[in-house]
Amino acid sequence: MKEGLSKVDAMRESIKIRTRPILMTAFAVAIGGLIVGTFLTLLFIPLIFIWFVKEHEDLTA
């Protein structure tokens, strides 16, 4: 609006400028979360299980 645009035109221009960085940040967080979740599920949690559960414990009870 400082450049003489109407409210609607200023809003449209800001959407064009800000959409890409916001989406890139959101996707980076989502992908990072998936990677961390996969790492925890496949590696870290089984290691914790091995450390805390004794080999001779009966887990069927």
C-alpha positions in Angstrom: 0.0 0.0 0.0 3.0 2.3 0.5 3.6 2.0 -3.3 0.1 3.2 -4.0 -1.6 -0.2 -4.4 -5.1 -0.8 -3.2 -5.7 -3.2 -0.3 -6.6 -6.1 -2.6 -3.7 -5.5 -4.9 -1.3 -5.2 -2.0 -2.6 -8.4 -0.5 -2.2 -10.3 -3.8 1.3 -9.0 -4.2 2.2 -10.1 -0.6 0.8 -13.6 -1.3 3.0 -13.9 -4.4 6.1 -12.9 -2.4 5.5 -14.9 0.8 3.9 -18.1 -0.4 7.0 -19.8 -1.7 9.2 -19.3 1.4 6.4 -20.4 3.7 5.7 -23.5 1.8 9.4 -24.4 1.6 9.7 -24.0 5.3 6.6 -26.1 6.0 7.8 -28.9 3.6 11.3 -28.9 5.2 9.8 -29.3 8.7 7.5 -32.1 7.4 10.3 -34.0 5.7 12.6 -33.5 8.7 9.9 -34.8 10.9 9.4 -37.9 8.8 13.1 -38.6 8.8 13.4 -38.2 12.5 10.3 -40.3 13.1 11.7 -43.1 10.9 15.0 -43.0 12.6 13.4 -43.2 16.0 11.1 -46.0 15.0 13.7 -48.2 13.2 16.8 -47.6 15.2 16.5 -45.8 18.5 13.4 -47.6 19.9 14.8 -51.1 19.2 18.1 -50.1 20.9 16.2 -48.9 24.0 14.3 -52.2 24.0 17.5 -54.2 23.8 19.1 -52.2 26.6 16.2 -52.4 29.1 14.7 -55.9 28.5 16.7 -58.8 29.8 17.3 -61.7 27.4 15.8 -64.3 29.6 12.6 -62.5 30.4 9.4 -64.2 29.3 7.5 -61.6 27.2 4.5 -63.9 26.5 2.9 -63.3 29.9 
